[in-house]
Amino acid sequence: MVNLEGQGVPGVFIASDVFEDGARRQARALGADPAAVYIPHPIQDRTDEEMVAMADSAFDEIVARLVQG
């Protein structure tokens, strides 16, 4: 993602909120500051309908992080 952003391609990663602290620490350790959107945990046992609802609710934030400059 960092390489793509260096070429002008915006990126955002999406992860469960329980991983937020670890993701921020890892990014700092790598010298990166990636755009991120955290969604409610857990996701692995969600139905297709629940996943669609989660994606719908996160969509605006994901787009905003992609276009913010």
C-alpha positions in Angstrom: 0.0 0.0 0.0 2.8 2.4 0.8 4.5 1.7 -2.6 1.2 2.4 -4.4 0.6 5.6 -2.5 4.1 6.7 -3.4 3.0 6.3 -7.1 -0.1 8.4 -6.5 -2.6 5.6 -6.0 -4.6 6.1 -2.8 -5.3 3.2 -0.5 -7.1 2.4 2.7 -7.1 -0.8 4.7 -10.1 -2.2 6.6 -9.8 -4.2 9.7 -11.7 -5.3 12.8 -11.7 -2.8 15.5 -10.0 -5.2 18.0 -6.9 -4.9 15.8 -6.7 -1.1 15.8 -4.1 -0.7 18.4 -1.9 -3.4 16.8 -2.3 -1.9 13.4 -1.3 1.6 14.6 1.8 0.2 16.4 2.8 -1.8 13.3 2.4 1.2 11.0 4.5 3.4 13.4 7.2 0.7 13.5 7.3 0.7 9.7 7.3 4.5 9.4 3.9 4.5 7.7 0.7 6.3 8.3 -1.9 4.4 6.3 -5.5 5.4 6.0 -7.6 2.9 7.9 -11.2 2.1 8.6 -12.0 -0.2 11.5 -15.3 -2.2 11.6 -17.0 -4.0 14.4 -15.5 -7.3 15.5 -16.0 -10.2 14.8 -16.6 -10.6 11.1 -15.8 -14.2 10.5 -19.2 -15.6 11.6 -21.3 -12.9 10.0 -23.9 -13.7 7.4 -23.7 -12.4 3.9 -26.5 -9.9 4.8 -24.6 -8.7 7.9 -21.5 -8.3 5.8 -23.3 -6.2 3.2 -24.8 -4.0 6.0 -21.4 -3.5 7.5 -19.9 -2.6 4.1 -22.8 -0.2 3.5 -22.2 1.5 6.9 -18.5 1.8 6.3 -18.7 2.9 2.6 -18.8 6.7 3.2 -15.8 6.6 5.6 -13.8 4.4 3.2 -14.4 6.8 0.3 -13.6 9.8 2.4 -10.3 8.4 3.4 -9.5 7.6 -0.2 -10.1 11.1 -1.4 -8.8 13.1 1.6 -5.7 14.9 0.7 
